[in-house]
Amino acid sequence: MVENKTEIKISSAGFGYVKRGDPLMILNNISLEFCAGDFIGIVGLNGVGKSTFLRSLCGLQPLLNGSVFIEGENIEDLEPEELARKVSIVLTERIGGFNLTAYDVVAAGQLPYTDSFHRISDVHKKIISASIERCGVGPHVHKPVNELSDGLFQKTIIAKSLAQQTPIMLLDEPSAFLDYASKHELFTLLRQLAGNDRKCVLVSSHDLNIILRYCNRLLVITDGRAEMIPVEKAMEHEGFRAIGGNYL
């Protein structure tokens, strides 16, 4: 029997941001646990806090109160390099830079494992190449990132996340710019990473039909609340049905 190791524990946490010096709470008093092998679909209408939630789980945004524990350690006690070995995140924002290629972006996923000079060894290169191959961006690795289509850029960022070799993967709308087949290829890969590699994968998406098909649990965010439900119970859940606008 496979042990369900707790990867993320959220204890009475408040998620939000500070606006003009005042805290703006979006999600409050949230207590949840996510385990190795979980493939969690995060659903909710625009503006309910999905991105804020994910950004706070990886330290990009501070909690307003409460605690988040990553593999048993308080996220506030982890050094950035330690955290980068535990949690990777895929965001929708574009990154760029002078002469930055797709390969450079993927290779950055191995930086937490390099020496103080960030030298890339043959071992690192094998991991980078395997991540590139797994995400299907091999023919485009030498292209500047600012010349990649939205879909190829998204696949490149996902390959970087794979190269980072973290037990926890967070993805914010990763299928937003992908074509129909690529959406299914991505979610098939994520399901394999959760099921076979025992990663803890959390993904937000508005592609509700795909979420229902591939994820094993849903985090439904509505009206400042976050509720975990089995995928099988989704169509019985009033909040989930409201998110789908009764079109599912």
Stockholm file with secondary structure:
# STOCKHOLM 1.0

chainA/1-248         MVENKTEIKISSAGFGYVKRGDPLMILNNISLEFCAGDFIGIVGLNGVGKSTFLRSLCGLQPLLNGSVFIEGENIEDLEPEELARKVSIVLTERIGGFNLTAYDVVAAGQLPYTDSFHRISDVHKKIISASIERCGVGPHVHKPVNELSDGLFQKTIIAKSLAQQTPIMLLDEPSAFLDYASKHELFTLLRQLAGNDRKCVLVSSHDLNIILRYCNRLLVITDGRAEMIPVEKAMEHEGFRAIGGNYL
#=GR chainA/1-248 SS CCCCCEEEEEEEEEEEEEETTEEEEEEEEEEEEEETTCEEEEECCTTSSHHHHHHHHTTSSCCSEEEEEETTEEGGGSCHHHHHHHEEEECSSCCCCTTCBHHHHHHGGGGGGSCTTCCCCHHHHHHHHHHHHHHTCGGGTTSBGGGSCHHHHHHHHHHHHHHTTCSEEEEESTTTTCCHHHHHHHHHHHHHHHHTSCCEEEEECSCHHHHHHHCSEEEEEETTEEEEEEGGGGGGCHHHHHHTTTCC
#=GC SS_cons         CCCCCEEEEEEEEEEEEEETTEEEEEEEEEEEEEETTCEEEEECCTTSSHHHHHHHHTTSSCCSEEEEEETTEEGGGSCHHHHHHHEEEECSSCCCCTTCBHHHHHHGGGGGGSCTTCCCCHHHHHHHHHHHHHHTCGGGTTSBGGGSCHHHHHHHHHHHHHHTTCSEEEEESTTTTCCHHHHHHHHHHHHHHHHTSCCEEEEECSCHHHHHHHCSEEEEEETTEEEEEEGGGGGGCHHHHHHTTTCC
//
